[in-house]
Amino acid sequence: QVHVVESGGDLVQAGGSLRLSCVASGRTFYAMGWFRQAPGKEREFVAGIQLGLNSMRLYGDSVKGRFTISRVYTKNTVFLQMNSLKPEDTAVYYCAADRSSFTATMGDYWGQGTQVTISS
């Protein structure tokens, strides 16, 4: 079975940093990424990374310059380093894995979500 498991969500003060982790297993994947959903809002693309030698990356406009997605080579493991956190970053963060796509609409498989709360 395919499993996607994220972790690392926590309560952090504004201006602080947090690192999320995600491990996908059960089959080969073409790309992995992160989405988030805040109360009353639609799910938003945060970042994605291609699981190839170039590790091509995509970022949502709201997190460019603050968040960084990275991977562990030879493993379906990705991280989301979040810096300069703002209260508006508060959301449930979901990890996604895709078999063939690397776009802002990727997501064949999903994790359960991890809560990130930023206090002011």
Secondary structure, DSSP 4 states (H G I P E B T S, - for coil): --EEEEE---EEETT--EEEEEEEESS--SEEEEEEE-TTS--EEEEEEESSTT--EEE-TTTTTTEEEEEETTTTEEEEEE-S--GGG-EEEEEEEESS--STT--SEE---EEEEEE-
